[in-house]
């Protein structure tokens, strides 16, 4: 069964989550020393992390970045911050999903099941079915490591970024609708803010740009996106 690490300093909320998730067979561990979250994560291997934003010492955004230096484990933020800015920041710092407090336990469970299924379950095979290195237009993709490379420059990707890239490569130079992408990346799409997709697309665009691949993901107004690799020595001014 999957192991879930809860990083929540409110003992009542942590206990409620822990007791509820254990009823469904999940192995649960919690962080005890909030100044050493990265070290506790390393010592307590997890398949998924539930992460609060308001924490002692450093906030959840900081600890998400720290975890991302050692793992691509899915991270779901749980926070009382309901504004869109914090939800966008959570994704930009490496989070996979966002739940606002107060929350319904069934929603938490549904999101956990969805992320786990996408990462390790029946749908994850699409991420790993091609174990060899993929190549498109000089861009090399490493499915088993969630990495992409151009020449000597290699870039790590989050799970969602890699899923997006895989979808774009599969539909190379063809329009992919936002609905198709939402269904490919999230099972429970009625729980997903459309802005979440936009943020993930922009994150992938930025990483491609760092490899010198600009304007590869083109927005087709009213339809979706089209992926096509075009090489430029540097980004043109617009």
Residue frames relative to the residue before (quaternion, step in Angstrom):
aa qw qx qy qz dx dy dz
X 1.0000 0.0000 0.0000 0.0000 0.00 0.00 0.00
X 0.5893 -0.6179 0.4047 0.3274 3.53 -1.20 0.58
X 0.3310 -0.7199 0.5807 0.1868 3.53 -1.21 0.71
X 0.0969 -0.7911 0.6034 0.0247 3.56 -0.88 0.99
X 0.2010 -0.7637 0.6043 0.1060 3.56 -0.90 0.98
X 0.1810 -0.7827 0.5903 0.0784 3.58 -0.74 1.11
X 0.0754 -0.7753 0.6269 0.0131 3.56 -0.76 1.10
X 0.3168 0.7290 -0.5104 0.3282 3.54 0.13 1.37
X 0.2877 -0.8034 0.4971 0.1571 3.61 -0.58 1.12
X 0.5712 0.5367 -0.3949 0.4794 3.60 1.26 -0.13
X 0.3602 -0.7857 0.4607 0.2016 3.56 -0.24 1.29
X 0.6243 0.5449 -0.3463 0.4397 3.60 1.05 -0.70
X 0.6784 0.4732 -0.2900 0.4814 3.59 0.90 -0.93
X 0.6386 0.5282 -0.3290 0.4527 3.57 0.95 -0.86
X 0.6631 0.5108 -0.2998 0.4577 3.58 0.99 -0.86
X 0.6362 0.5265 -0.3249 0.4610 3.59 0.99 -0.84
X 0.6658 0.4946 -0.2954 0.4741 3.58 0.91 -0.93
X 0.6603 0.5279 -0.3045 0.4388 3.54 0.90 -0.97
X 0.6967 0.4762 -0.2790 0.4582 3.59 0.80 -0.99
X 0.6694 0.5040 -0.3089 0.4499 3.58 0.95 -0.85
X 0.7025 0.4725 -0.2803 0.4524 3.59 0.84 -0.94
X 0.6098 0.5500 -0.3533 0.4482 3.58 1.09 -0.59
X 0.5772 0.5859 -0.3747 0.4279 3.59 1.14 -0.55
X 0.7262 0.4046 -0.2224 0.5093 3.56 1.18 -0.60
X 0.6645 -0.5804 0.2757 0.3816 3.55 1.24 0.51
X 0.4917 0.6604 -0.4443 0.3532 3.60 1.21 0.12
X 0.3783 -0.6695 0.5881 0.2505 3.53 -1.19 0.67
X 0.1079 -0.8313 0.5452 0.0066 3.57 -0.67 1.11
X 0.0144 0.7560 -0.6543 -0.0123 3.52 -1.11 0.78
X 0.2180 -0.7780 0.5779 0.1150 3.58 -1.17 0.56
X 0.5102 -0.6272 0.4933 0.3209 3.53 -1.21 0.55
X 0.2445 -0.7897 0.5515 0.1117 3.55 -0.95 0.91
X 0.7725 0.2441 -0.1250 0.5728 3.58 1.04 -0.79
X 0.2457 -0.8396 0.4700 0.1175 3.56 -0.13 1.30
X 0.6001 0.5197 -0.3796 0.4751 3.59 1.24 0.05
X 0.7451 0.3397 -0.1828 0.5441 3.59 1.31 -0.21
X 0.1386 0.8467 -0.5056 0.0910 3.58 1.04 0.77
X 0.6416 0.5228 -0.3380 0.4481 3.60 0.89 -0.83
X 0.6695 0.4964 -0.3030 0.4621 3.57 0.90 -0.90
X 0.6522 0.4967 -0.3219 0.4737 3.61 0.97 -0.78
X 0.6099 0.5385 -0.3557 0.4599 3.59 1.06 -0.68
X 0.6555 0.5091 -0.3108 0.4632 3.58 0.95 -0.86
X 0.7084 0.4626 -0.2529 0.4693 3.56 1.02 -0.84
X 0.7496 0.2928 -0.1700 0.5688 3.60 1.22 -0.47
X 0.2110 -0.8157 0.5235 0.1267 3.60 0.28 1.21
X 0.0472 -0.8101 0.5840 -0.0230 3.56 -0.84 1.03
X 0.4091 -0.6877 0.5440 0.2526 3.54 -1.24 0.55
X 0.7839 0.0353 -0.0098 0.6199 3.56 1.28 -0.39
X 0.2077 -0.7759 0.5862 0.1061 3.57 -1.13 0.71
X 0.1758 -0.7184 0.6627 0.1177 3.55 -1.08 0.87
X 0.0298 -0.8542 0.5140 -0.0727 3.56 -0.43 1.25
X 0.2976 -0.7336 0.5873 0.1683 3.56 -0.82 1.06
X 0.4562 -0.6705 0.5033 0.2984 3.60 -1.22 0.42
X 0.7374 0.3830 -0.2238 0.5094 3.59 0.83 -0.98
X 0.1756 0.7867 -0.5596 0.1926 3.54 -0.15 1.35
X 0.5895 -0.5553 0.4303 0.3988 3.60 -1.19 0.37
X 0.8042 0.2939 -0.2352 0.4600 3.56 -1.27 0.50
X 0.7832 -0.1534 0.1440 0.5850 3.60 0.40 -1.20
X 0.5040 -0.6724 0.4430 0.3124 3.59 -1.08 0.62
X 0.7221 -0.4684 0.3087 0.4048 3.54 -1.35 0.21
X 0.5749 0.5811 -0.3846 0.4288 3.59 1.12 -0.58
X 0.6473 0.5200 -0.3107 0.4627 3.56 0.97 -0.92
X 0.7167 0.4545 -0.2716 0.4539 3.57 0.81 -0.98
X 0.5737 0.5579 -0.3840 0.4606 3.58 1.15 -0.50
X 0.6531 0.5012 -0.3158 0.4717 3.59 0.94 -0.85
X 0.6441 0.5251 -0.3211 0.4542 3.57 1.00 -0.81
X 0.6528 0.5007 -0.3138 0.4740 3.60 0.93 -0.84
X 0.6487 0.5419 -0.3138 0.4326 3.57 1.02 -0.82
X 0.5910 0.5683 -0.3779 0.4301 3.62 1.18 -0.32
X 0.7803 0.3030 -0.1625 0.5224 3.58 1.21 -0.42
X 0.8229 0.1224 -0.0335 0.5539 3.61 1.18 -0.32
X 0.3140 -0.7152 0.5924 0.1973 3.55 -1.29 0.56
X 0.2316 0.7932 -0.5282 0.1955 3.59 1.20 0.46
X 0.5138 -0.6432 0.4540 0.3409 3.64 -0.94 0.74
X 0.1246 -0.7882 0.6021 0.0259 3.55 -1.01 0.93
X 0.0930 -0.7740 0.6255 0.0331 3.56 -0.83 1.05
X 0.2996 -0.7468 0.5686 0.1712 3.56 -0.74 1.08
X 0.0616 -0.7467 0.6603 0.0509 3.55 -1.19 0.72
X 0.1810 0.8173 -0.5153 0.1835 3.57 -0.44 1.17
X 0.4992 -0.6339 0.5061 0.3046 3.52 -1.29 0.51
X 0.5393 0.6017 -0.4087 0.4244 3.59 1.26 -0.15
X 0.1436 -0.8507 0.5046 0.0326 3.55 -0.36 1.25
X 0.5361 0.6506 -0.4135 0.3439 3.61 1.20 -0.25
X 0.6286 -0.5782 0.3810 0.3540 3.55 -1.17 0.64
X 0.5877 0.6005 -0.3759 0.3908 3.60 1.04 -0.73
X 0.6917 0.4657 -0.2834 0.4736 3.59 0.88 -0.91
X 0.6227 0.5242 -0.3473 0.4657 3.58 1.09 -0.63
X 0.6384 0.5050 -0.3183 0.4859 3.56 1.06 -0.76
X 0.6480 0.5231 -0.3172 0.4537 3.59 0.94 -0.88
X 0.6202 0.5513 -0.3427 0.4404 3.58 1.02 -0.80
X 0.6800 0.4746 -0.2861 0.4801 3.57 0.93 -0.88
X 0.6702 0.5119 -0.3023 0.4444 3.58 0.93 -0.89
X 0.6880 0.4572 -0.2808 0.4886 3.59 1.15 -0.54
X 0.7130 -0.4898 0.2483 0.4359 3.59 1.26 0.20
X 0.4663 0.6828 -0.4472 0.3411 3.59 1.24 0.15
X 0.3987 -0.7248 0.5173 0.2192 3.57 -1.21 0.55
X 0.7974 -0.0212 0.0297 0.6024 3.58 1.15 -0.51
X 0.2373 -0.7725 0.5808 0.0978 3.58 -1.31 0.29
X 0.0561 -0.7781 0.6256 0.0010 3.55 -0.91 1.00
X 0.2800 -0.7764 0.5424 0.1568 3.59 -0.85 0.94
X 0.3699 -0.6905 0.5792 0.2255 3.54 -1.20 0.67
X 0.5242 -0.2205 -0.8216 0.0394 1.54 -2.01 1.51
X 0.2359 -0.7929 0.5524 0.1025 3.55 -1.03 0.79
X 0.4181 -0.6470 0.5682 0.2894 3.52 -1.32 0.37
X 0.5164 -0.6793 0.4250 0.3019 3.58 -0.79 0.99
X 0.6133 0.5484 -0.3554 0.4436 3.60 1.10 -0.61
X 0.6243 0.5219 -0.3360 0.4744 3.60 1.12 -0.68
X 0.6295 0.5261 -0.3298 0.4670 3.59 0.97 -0.85
X 0.6725 0.5004 -0.2947 0.4587 3.56 0.88 -0.97
X 0.6538 0.5200 -0.3139 0.4513 3.60 0.95 -0.88
X 0.6709 0.4897 -0.3025 0.4674 3.58 0.93 -0.85
X 0.6260 0.5297 -0.3331 0.4654 3.59 1.02 -0.79
X 0.6639 0.5019 -0.3053 0.4627 3.59 0.87 -0.95
X 0.6516 0.5300 -0.3125 0.4437 3.57 0.96 -0.88
X 0.6888 0.4758 -0.2846 0.4671 3.57 0.84 -0.99
X 0.6586 0.5067 -0.3112 0.4611 3.59 0.94 -0.83
X 0.6451 0.5171 -0.3192 0.4632 3.56 1.01 -0.82
X 0.6642 0.5016 -0.2970 0.4680 3.56 0.99 -0.84
X 0.7260 0.4525 -0.2439 0.4568 3.57 0.99 -0.83
X 0.8460 0.1624 -0.0344 0.5067 3.58 0.81 -0.99
X 0.6948 0.5460 -0.2650 0.3860 3.58 1.13 -0.59
X 0.8662 -0.1704 0.1021 0.4585 3.50 -1.25 -0.62
X 0.7163 0.4409 -0.2661 0.4709 3.58 1.07 -0.64
X 0.5432 0.6481 -0.3978 0.3559 3.58 1.21 -0.33
X 0.5256 0.6574 -0.4147 0.3458 3.61 1.15 -0.46
X 0.6052 0.5658 -0.3612 0.4279 3.58 1.14 -0.60
X 0.6406 0.5199 -0.3313 0.4579 3.57 1.18 -0.46
X 0.8062 0.3035 -0.1186 0.4939 3.57 1.05 -0.72
X 0.4344 0.7259 -0.4640 0.2628 3.58 1.18 -0.03
X 0.7106 0.3393 -0.2375 0.5688 3.57 1.18 -0.50
X 0.1462 -0.8311 0.5314 0.0742 3.57 -0.13 1.23
X 0.6063 0.5441 -0.3748 0.4426 3.59 1.16 -0.38
X 0.6172 -0.5358 0.4239 0.3903 3.54 -1.31 0.34
X 0.2619 -0.7543 0.5846 0.1438 3.57 -0.94 0.94
X 0.0905 -0.7963 0.5968 0.0390 3.58 -1.13 0.64
X 0.0949 0.7672 -0.6300 0.0743 3.53 -1.00 0.91
X 0.8617 -0.0623 0.0024 0.5036 3.55 -0.66 1.14
X 0.7219 -0.4253 0.2512 0.4847 3.58 1.06 0.66
X 0.5924 0.5181 -0.3699 0.4937 3.57 1.31 0.05
X 0.1799 -0.7944 0.5755 0.0731 3.58 -0.70 1.12
X 0.1434 -0.8029 0.5780 0.0263 3.55 -0.89 1.02
X 0.1761 -0.7920 0.5821 0.0546 3.57 -0.86 1.06
X 0.2885 -0.8222 0.4644 0.1587 3.61 0.04 1.30
X 0.6989 0.4929 -0.2935 0.4272 3.59 0.89 -0.84
X 0.7579 0.3653 -0.1975 0.5031 3.59 1.20 -0.45
X 0.3672 -0.7317 0.4900 0.2994 3.59 1.29 -0.07
X 0.5120 0.6242 -0.4246 0.4098 3.57 0.84 1.01
X 0.1105 -0.7533 0.6400 0.1033 3.54 -1.31 0.40
X 0.1185 -0.8152 0.5668 0.0145 3.55 -1.11 0.66
X 0.0413 -0.7379 0.6718 0.0498 3.52 -1.21 0.70
X 0.8171 -0.0469 -0.0366 0.5734 3.57 -0.67 1.14
X 0.8024 -0.2608 0.1806 0.5055 3.64 -0.69 -0.98
X 0.6053 0.5691 -0.3491 0.4334 3.58 1.27 0.07
X 0.0675 -0.8055 0.5887 -0.0100 3.56 -0.71 1.15
X 0.1293 -0.8016 0.5832 0.0241 3.56 -1.05 0.84
X 0.3419 -0.7228 0.5652 0.2030 3.57 -0.99 0.91
X 0.2044 -0.7800 0.5849 0.0877 3.54 -1.14 0.74
X 0.4629 -0.6183 0.5432 0.3293 3.54 -1.20 0.51
X 0.7007 -0.4516 0.3284 0.4440 3.56 -1.26 0.19
X 0.6925 0.4755 -0.2842 0.4621 3.59 0.83 -0.99
X 0.6320 0.5202 -0.3373 0.4649 3.61 0.99 -0.75
X 0.6674 0.4934 -0.3073 0.4655 3.57 0.96 -0.83
X 0.6274 0.5282 -0.3362 0.4629 3.58 1.03 -0.75
X 0.6332 0.5247 -0.3223 0.4689 3.57 1.01 -0.82
X 0.6713 0.4987 -0.2983 0.4601 3.56 0.84 -1.00
X 0.6425 0.5272 -0.3222 0.4533 3.59 0.96 -0.84
X 0.6533 0.5109 -0.3066 0.4671 3.56 1.00 -0.87
X 0.6655 0.5035 -0.3034 0.4600 3.59 0.94 -0.87
X 0.6513 0.5056 -0.3191 0.4673 3.58 0.97 -0.83
X 0.6314 0.5383 -0.3279 0.4517 3.58 1.00 -0.84
X 0.7675 0.2824 -0.1465 0.5565 3.58 1.03 -0.83
X 0.0682 0.8645 -0.4962 0.0415 3.59 1.12 0.71
X 0.8622 0.0435 -0.0951 0.4957 3.54 -0.96 1.08
X 0.6140 0.4796 -0.3758 0.5018 3.56 1.18 0.56
X 0.5473 -0.6222 0.4455 0.3389 3.59 -1.12 0.59
X 0.1051 -0.7573 0.6429 0.0465 3.56 -0.93 0.99
X 0.3670 -0.7534 0.4993 0.2201 3.58 -0.65 1.06
X 0.6176 -0.5401 0.4143 0.3939 3.55 -1.24 0.43
X 0.6186 0.5510 -0.3433 0.4425 3.58 1.06 -0.73
X 0.6444 0.5158 -0.3223 0.4635 3.60 0.99 -0.80
X 0.6648 0.4985 -0.3016 0.4675 3.57 0.99 -0.83
X 0.6381 0.5236 -0.3274 0.4599 3.58 0.96 -0.82
X 0.6823 0.4794 -0.2881 0.4709 3.59 0.93 -0.88
X 0.6550 0.5146 -0.3143 0.4554 3.59 1.10 -0.66
X 0.7589 0.4053 -0.2003 0.4687 3.58 1.03 -0.78
X 0.8006 0.1531 -0.0720 0.5748 3.58 1.12 -0.59
X 0.4179 -0.7011 0.5207 0.2504 3.58 -0.91 0.91
X 0.7744 0.3062 -0.1570 0.5309 3.56 0.77 -1.09
X 0.0684 -0.8642 0.4968 0.0422 3.58 0.52 1.17
X 0.5955 0.5585 -0.3879 0.4278 3.62 1.13 -0.35
X 0.6393 0.4825 -0.3359 0.4957 3.59 1.27 -0.11
X 0.6467 0.5509 -0.3011 0.4332 3.61 1.27 -0.22
X 0.3728 -0.6960 0.5712 0.2242 3.56 -0.92 0.99
X 0.5291 -0.6525 0.4387 0.3191 3.58 -0.86 0.97
X 0.5951 0.5831 -0.3590 0.4206 3.57 1.13 -0.61
X 0.5559 0.6143 -0.3855 0.4061 3.58 1.18 -0.54
X 0.6403 0.5099 -0.3218 0.4759 3.59 1.01 -0.78
X 0.6424 0.5351 -0.3233 0.4431 3.58 0.92 -0.90
X 0.6557 0.5127 -0.3129 0.4576 3.57 0.93 -0.89
X 0.6697 0.4957 -0.3032 0.4626 3.60 0.92 -0.86
X 0.6240 0.5228 -0.3351 0.4744 3.60 1.03 -0.75
X 0.6768 0.4929 -0.2968 0.4592 3.59 0.91 -0.90
X 0.6180 0.5316 -0.3467 0.4641 3.59 1.09 -0.66
X 0.6576 0.4915 -0.3101 0.4794 3.58 0.98 -0.82
X 0.6096 0.5499 -0.3441 0.4557 3.58 1.02 -0.77
X 0.6620 0.5181 -0.3027 0.4491 3.57 0.91 -0.96
X 0.6829 0.4802 -0.2962 0.4640 3.59 0.90 -0.88
X 0.6164 0.5174 -0.3471 0.4815 3.59 1.06 -0.67
X 0.6379 0.5352 -0.3202 0.4518 3.57 1.03 -0.79
X 0.6349 0.5287 -0.3278 0.4581 3.57 1.08 -0.69
X 0.6628 0.4476 -0.2984 0.5209 3.56 1.28 -0.33
X 0.5794 -0.6046 0.3669 0.4052 3.58 1.29 0.03
X 0.5605 0.5674 -0.3950 0.4559 3.57 1.27 0.35
X 0.0221 -0.8379 0.5432 -0.0485 3.55 -0.10 1.33
X 0.8505 0.1536 -0.1247 0.4873 3.54 -1.19 0.68
X 0.2970 0.7674 -0.5195 0.2301 3.61 1.09 0.62
X 0.7345 0.3240 -0.1977 0.5626 3.58 1.08 -0.76
X 0.0826 -0.8281 0.5545 -0.0005 3.55 -0.23 1.28
X 0.3627 -0.7181 0.5531 0.2166 3.55 -0.94 0.90
X 0.1556 -0.7578 0.6290 0.0768 3.55 -0.83 1.03
X 0.3875 -0.7804 0.4377 0.2219 3.54 -0.12 1.33
X 0.8356 0.1815 -0.1655 0.4913 3.52 -0.90 1.02
X 0.7399 0.3856 -0.2253 0.5031 3.61 1.26 -0.11
X 0.6602 -0.4705 0.3498 0.4694 3.58 0.70 -1.03
X 0.6321 -0.5106 0.4114 0.4129 3.55 -0.88 -1.02
X 0.1447 -0.7524 0.6332 0.1095 3.53 -1.30 0.46
X 0.2160 -0.7964 0.5581 0.0870 3.57 -0.83 1.03
X 0.1961 0.7549 -0.6029 0.1678 3.56 -0.80 1.07
X 0.3512 -0.7613 0.5093 0.1942 3.60 -0.66 1.09
X 0.0409 0.7668 -0.6383 0.0547 3.53 -0.89 1.05
X 0.2987 -0.7915 0.5122 0.1482 3.55 -0.68 1.11
X 0.0618 0.7524 -0.6547 0.0396 3.53 -1.12 0.85
X 0.5351 -0.6342 0.4446 0.3374 3.56 -1.06 0.69
X 0.7806 -0.0671 0.0402 0.6201 3.56 1.08 -0.65
X 0.6148 -0.5701 0.3896 0.3812 3.53 -1.20 0.50
X 0.4122 -0.7162 0.5091 0.2408 3.56 -0.92 0.94
X 0.4868 -0.6367 0.5064 0.3181 3.56 -1.14 0.62
X 0.1406 -0.7868 0.5966 0.0726 3.56 -1.04 0.77
